Amino acid sequence: MKNGGVEEQCGWLRDRWGLCWQIVPRVLMEMIADPDRERAKRVTEVMLGMVKIDIVKLEAAYR
């Protein structure tokens, strides 16, 4: 990243001052909260392998 930031697992970012924050797309939260726990588990497992959140891949795992 520019300006000294670092991308980390699951959409987490660490800025140049060491502050950590996470970008969480609304659709990801909806998929993880699905009452079908198997669907939610698949999405979570795919997300855990990501640095940048890829919604297309999450939606494929959700289906």
The first five atom37 places (N, CA, C, CB, O) and aatype in JSON, in Angstrom:
{
  "aatype": [12, 11, 2, 7, 7, 19, 6, 6, 5, 4, 7, 17, 10, 1, 3, 1, 17, 7, 10, 4, 17, 5, 9, 19, 14, 1, 19, 10, 12, 6, 12, 9, 0, 3, 14, 3, 1, 6, 1, 0, 11, 1, 19, 16, 6, 19, 12, 10, 7, 12, 19, 11, 9, 3, 9, 19, 11, 10, 6, 0, 0, 18, 1],
  "atom_mask": [
    [1, 1, 1, 1, 1],
    [1, 1, 1, 1, 1],
    [1, 1, 1, 1, 1],
    [1, 1, 1, 0, 1],
    [1, 1, 1, 0, 1],
    [1, 1, 1, 1, 1],
    [1, 1, 1, 1, 1],
    [1, 1, 1, 1, 1],
    [1, 1, 1, 1, 1],
    [1, 1, 1, 1, 1],
    [1, 1, 1, 0, 1],
    [1, 1, 1, 1, 1],
    [1, 1, 1, 1, 1],
    [1, 1, 1, 1, 1],
    [1, 1, 1, 1, 1],
    [1, 1, 1, 1, 1],
    [1, 1, 1, 1, 1],
    [1, 1, 1, 0, 1],
    [1, 1, 1, 1, 1],
    [1, 1, 1, 1, 1],
    [1, 1, 1, 1, 1],
    [1, 1, 1, 1, 1],
    [1, 1, 1, 1, 1],
    [1, 1, 1, 1, 1],
    [1, 1, 1, 1, 1],
    [1, 1, 1, 1, 1],
    [1, 1, 1, 1, 1],
    [1, 1, 1, 1, 1],
    [1, 1, 1, 1, 1],
    [1, 1, 1, 1, 1],
    [1, 1, 1, 1, 1],
    [1, 1, 1, 1, 1],
    [1, 1, 1, 1, 1],
    [1, 1, 1, 1, 1],
    [1, 1, 1, 1, 1],
    [1, 1, 1, 1, 1],
    [1, 1, 1, 1, 1],
    [1, 1, 1, 1, 1],
    [1, 1, 1, 1, 1],
    [1, 1, 1, 1, 1],
    [1, 1, 1, 1, 1],
    [1, 1, 1, 1, 1],
    [1, 1, 1, 1, 1],
    [1, 1, 1, 1, 1],
    [1, 1, 1, 1, 1],
    [1, 1, 1, 1, 1],
    [1, 1, 1, 1, 1],
    [1, 1, 1, 1, 1],
    [1, 1, 1, 0, 1],
    [1, 1, 1, 1, 1],
    [1, 1, 1, 1, 1],
    [1, 1, 1, 1, 1],
    [1, 1, 1, 1, 1],
    [1, 1, 1, 1, 1],
    [1, 1, 1, 1, 1],
    [1, 1, 1, 1, 1],
    [1, 1, 1, 1, 1],
    [1, 1, 1, 1, 1],
    [1, 1, 1, 1, 1],
    [1, 1, 1, 1, 1],
    [1, 1, 1, 1, 1],
    [1, 1, 1, 1, 1],
    [1, 1, 1, 1, 1]
  ],
  "atom_positions": [
    [[0.83, -1.18, 0.0], [0.0, 0.0, 0.0], [0.87, 1.25, 0.0], [-0.94, 0.0, 1.21], [2.02, 1.24, 0.45]],
    [[0.31, 2.29, -0.51], [1.02, 3.57, -0.49], [1.06, 4.13, 0.91], [0.36, 4.58, -1.45], [0.23, 3.78, 1.75]],
    [[1.99, 4.97, 1.16], [2.11, 5.7, 2.42], [2.41, 4.82, 3.62], [0.84, 6.47, 2.69], [2.12, 5.2, 4.76]],
    [[2.98, 3.64, 3.4], [3.43, 2.83, 4.53], [2.4, 1.92, 5.15], [0.0, 0.0, 0.0], [2.68, 1.3, 6.17]],
    [[1.21, 1.8, 4.57], [0.2, 0.89, 5.1], [0.47, -0.55, 4.69], [0.0, 0.0, 0.0], [1.23, -0.81, 3.75]],
    [[-0.16, -1.48, 5.4], [0.02, -2.9, 5.11], [-1.35, -3.56, 5.06], [0.94, -3.58, 6.18], [-2.17, -3.38, 5.96]],
    [[-1.6, -4.34, 3.99], [-2.82, -5.12, 3.89], [-2.61, -6.41, 4.67], [-3.21, -5.41, 2.4], [-1.54, -7.01, 4.61]],
    [[-3.64, -6.82, 5.4], [-3.56, -8.04, 6.18], [-4.75, -8.93, 5.88], [-3.5, -7.72, 7.68], [-5.63, -8.55, 5.11]],
    [[-4.78, -10.09, 6.46], [-5.81, -11.09, 6.22], [-7.21, -10.55, 6.51], [-5.55, -12.32, 7.07], [-7.4, -9.73, 7.4]],
    [[-8.19, -11.04, 5.73], [-9.63, -10.79, 5.96], [-10.04, -9.33, 5.85], [-10.01, -11.3, 7.3], [-10.98, -8.9, 6.52]],
    [[-9.36, -8.57, 5.01], [-9.73, -7.18, 4.81], [-9.18, -6.22, 5.85], [0.0, 0.0, 0.0], [-9.53, -5.04, 5.84]],
    [[-8.35, -6.7, 6.74], [-7.75, -5.82, 7.75], [-6.64, -5.0, 7.11], [-7.2, -6.64, 8.95], [-5.93, -5.48, 6.23]],
    [[-6.5, -3.79, 7.56], [-5.44, -2.88, 7.11], [-4.73, -2.33, 8.33], [-6.01, -1.73, 6.23], [-5.34, -2.11, 9.38]],
    [[-3.43, -2.11, 8.19], [-2.65, -1.45, 9.24], [-2.04, -0.22, 8.56], [-1.52, -2.42, 9.87], [-1.27, -0.34, 7.61]],
    [[-2.4, 0.97, 9.06], [-1.91, 2.18, 8.43], [-0.47, 2.48, 8.86], [-2.82, 3.35, 8.76], [0.11, 1.76, 9.68]],
    [[0.07, 3.53, 8.31], [1.47, 3.84, 8.57], [1.75, 4.21, 10.02], [1.92, 4.96, 7.69], [2.91, 4.25, 10.43]],
    [[0.71, 4.49, 10.81], [0.88, 4.81, 12.23], [0.64, 3.59, 13.12], [-0.07, 5.93, 12.62], [0.72, 3.69, 14.35]],
    [[0.34, 2.43, 12.5], [0.13, 1.21, 13.26], [-1.32, 0.96, 13.67], [0.0, 0.0, 0.0], [-1.61, -0.04, 14.33]],
    [[-2.21, 1.86, 13.28], [-3.62, 1.68, 13.6], [-4.23, 0.62, 12.67], [-4.39, 3.03, 13.47], [-4.05, 0.68, 11.46]],
    [[-4.95, -0.35, 13.24], [-5.59, -1.41, 12.45], [-7.07, -1.13, 12.29], [-5.38, -2.78, 13.11], [-7.73, -0.66, 13.22]],
    [[-7.57, -1.41, 11.12], [-9.0, -1.28, 10.86], [-9.38, -2.26, 9.77], [-9.37, 0.17, 10.46], [-8.52, -2.76, 9.05]],
    [[-10.67, -2.54, 9.67], [-11.15, -3.55, 8.73], [-12.27, -2.99, 7.87], [-11.63, -4.8, 9.49], [-13.14, -2.25, 8.33]],
    [[-12.21, -3.35, 6.6], [-13.28, -3.01, 5.67], [-14.18, -4.24, 5.58], [-12.72, -2.58, 4.25], [-13.72, -5.32, 5.21]],
    [[-15.45, -4.07, 5.92], [-16.38, -5.2, 5.93], [-17.58, -4.86, 5.05], [-16.84, -5.55, 7.38], [-18.42, -4.03, 5.43]],
    [[-17.68, -5.48, 3.87], [-18.84, -5.23, 3.02], [-20.13, -5.74, 3.7], [-18.66, -5.91, 1.65], [-20.13, -6.8, 4.32]],
    [[-21.19, -4.99, 3.58], [-22.47, -5.37, 4.18], [-22.89, -6.78, 3.74], [-23.56, -4.36, 3.8], [-23.38, -7.56, 4.56]],
    [[-22.69, -7.1, 2.48], [-23.11, -8.41, 1.97], [-22.37, -9.56, 2.69], [-22.87, -8.49, 0.45], [-22.94, -10.63, 2.89]],
    [[-21.13, -9.34, 3.07], [-20.38, -10.35, 3.81], [-21.04, -10.62, 5.15], [-18.91, -9.92, 4.02], [-21.21, -11.78, 5.55]],
    [[-21.42, -9.57, 5.85], [-22.07, -9.74, 7.14], [-23.41, -10.47, 7.0], [-22.28, -8.38, 7.82], [-23.77, -11.29, 7.84]],
    [[-24.14, -10.17, 5.92], [-25.41, -10.84, 5.68], [-25.21, -12.34, 5.41], [-26.14, -10.19, 4.49], [-25.97, -13.17, 5.9]],
    [[-24.18, -12.67, 4.63], [-23.93, -14.08, 4.32], [-23.48, -14.85, 5.56], [-22.85, -14.2, 3.21], [-23.92, -15.98, 5.78]],
    [[-22.64, -14.25, 6.37], [-22.15, -14.93, 7.58], [-23.27, -15.11, 8.6], [-20.99, -14.14, 8.21], [-23.25, -16.05, 9.39]],
    [[-24.25, -14.21, 8.58], [-25.38, -14.29, 9.52], [-26.51, -15.18, 9.02], [-25.91, -12.9, 9.8], [-27.54, -15.3, 9.68]],
    [[-26.34, -15.8, 7.86], [-27.4, -16.65, 7.29], [-27.77, -17.76, 8.28], [-26.94, -17.26, 5.94], [-26.88, -18.36, 8.88]],
    [[-29.06, -18.05, 8.45], [-29.47, -19.13, 9.36], [-28.99, -20.51, 8.9], [-30.98, -19.14, 9.48], [-28.9, -21.44, 9.71]],
    [[-28.69, -20.65, 7.61], [-28.13, -21.91, 7.11], [-26.64, -21.9, 7.48], [-28.33, -22.07, 5.53], [-25.83, -21.3, 6.78]],
    [[-26.31, -22.55, 8.55], [-24.95, -22.5, 9.1], [-23.91, -23.09, 8.15], [-24.89, -23.25, 10.43], [-22.75, -22.68, 8.19]],
    [[-24.29, -24.03, 7.29], [-23.33, -24.58, 6.33], [-22.93, -23.52, 5.3], [-23.94, -25.81, 5.61], [-21.75, -23.4, 4.96]],
    [[-23.9, -22.76, 4.82], [-23.59, -21.67, 3.88], [-22.68, -20.65, 4.55], [-24.89, -20.99, 3.38], [-21.68, -20.23, 3.98]],
    [[-23.04, -20.26, 5.75], [-22.25, -19.27, 6.48], [-20.82, -19.77, 6.72], [-22.93, -18.94, 7.83], [-19.86, -19.0, 6.63]],
    [[-20.7, -21.05, 7.01], [-19.37, -21.63, 7.25], [-18.52, -21.6, 5.98], [-19.5, -23.09, 7.75], [-17.33, -21.27, 6.04]],
    [[-19.12, -21.93, 4.84], [-18.37, -21.9, 3.57], [-17.85, -20.49, 3.29], [-19.25, -22.39, 2.4], [-16.7, -20.31, 2.91]],
    [[-18.71, -19.5, 3.48], [-18.31, -18.11, 3.23], [-17.17, -17.71, 4.17], [-19.52, -17.15, 3.41], [-16.2, -17.09, 3.74]],
    [[-17.29, -18.07, 5.43], [-16.26, -17.73, 6.41], [-14.93, -18.37, 6.04], [-16.68, -18.18, 7.82], [-13.89, -17.72, 6.11]],
    [[-14.95, -19.63, 5.64], [-13.7, -20.32, 5.28], [-13.04, -19.67, 4.07], [-13.98, -21.79, 4.99], [-11.82, -19.54, 4.04]],
    [[-13.83, -19.28, 3.08], [-13.26, -18.61, 1.9], [-12.69, -17.25, 2.29], [-14.34, -18.45, 0.79], [-11.6, -16.88, 1.85]],
    [[-13.42, -16.51, 3.11], [-12.97, -15.19, 3.54], [-11.66, -15.26, 4.31], [-14.04, -14.52, 4.4], [-10.8, -14.39, 4.17]],
    [[-11.49, -16.29, 5.12], [-10.27, -16.41, 5.93], [-9.01, -16.59, 5.08], [-10.4, -17.58, 6.89], [-7.91, -16.32, 5.55]],
    [[-9.17, -17.03, 3.84], [-8.03, -17.17, 2.94], [-7.73, -15.93, 2.12], [0.0, 0.0, 0.0], [-6.81, -15.93, 1.31]],
    [[-8.5, -14.88, 2.33], [-8.34, -13.65, 1.53], [-7.55, -12.59, 2.29], [-9.71, -13.1, 1.14], [-7.51, -12.56, 3.52]],
    [[-6.93, -11.72, 1.51], [-6.38, -10.48, 2.06], [-7.39, -9.39, 1.71], [-4.92, -10.16, 1.48], [-7.98, -8.77, 2.6]],
    [[-7.57, -9.17, 0.42], [-8.62, -8.25, -0.02], [-9.91, -9.07, -0.15], [-8.25, -7.54, -1.39], [-9.9, -10.17, -0.69]],
    [[-11.0, -8.52, 0.34], [-12.28, -9.22, 0.28], [-12.78, -9.22, -1.17], [-13.32, -8.55, 1.22], [-12.94, -8.16, -1.78]],
    [[-13.03, -10.41, -1.7], [-13.51, -10.6, -3.07], [-14.96, -11.07, -2.99], [-12.61, -11.63, -3.86], [-15.22, -12.24, -2.72]],
    [[-15.89, -10.17, -3.23], [-17.31, -10.48, -3.07], [-17.77, -11.55, -4.05], [-18.14, -9.22, -3.25], [-18.62, -12.37, -3.7]],
    [[-17.24, -11.56, -5.26], [-17.63, -12.58, -6.25], [-17.3, -13.98, -5.73], [-16.92, -12.32, -7.6], [-18.11, -14.9, -5.86]],
    [[-16.13, -14.16, -5.14], [-15.74, -15.46, -4.6], [-16.59, -15.81, -3.38], [-14.25, -15.46, -4.22], [-16.94, -16.97, -3.18]],
    [[-16.91, -14.82, -2.56], [-17.77, -15.08, -1.4], [-19.16, -15.5, -1.85], [-17.86, -13.82, -0.5], [-19.75, -16.42, -1.28]],
    [[-19.69, -14.84, -2.87], [-21.02, -15.2, -3.37], [-21.02, -16.61, -3.96], [-21.49, -14.19, -4.42], [-22.01, -17.33, -3.83]],
    [[-19.92, -17.0, -4.62], [-19.83, -18.37, -5.17], [-19.84, -19.39, -4.04], [-18.54, -18.54, -6.02], [-20.48, -20.44, -4.16]],
    [[-19.15, -19.12, -2.96], [-19.13, -20.03, -1.82], [-20.52, -20.06, -1.15], [-18.04, -19.6, -0.79], [-20.92, -21.09, -0.61]],
    [[-21.21, -18.97, -1.17], [-22.52, -18.86, -0.54], [-23.55, -19.72, -1.26], [-22.98, -17.41, -0.53], [-24.43, -20.31, -0.63]],
    [[-23.43, -19.8, -2.58], [-24.36, -20.61, -3.37], [-24.03, -22.05, -3.19], [-24.31, -20.25, -4.86], [-24.69, -22.91, -3.77]]
  ]
}
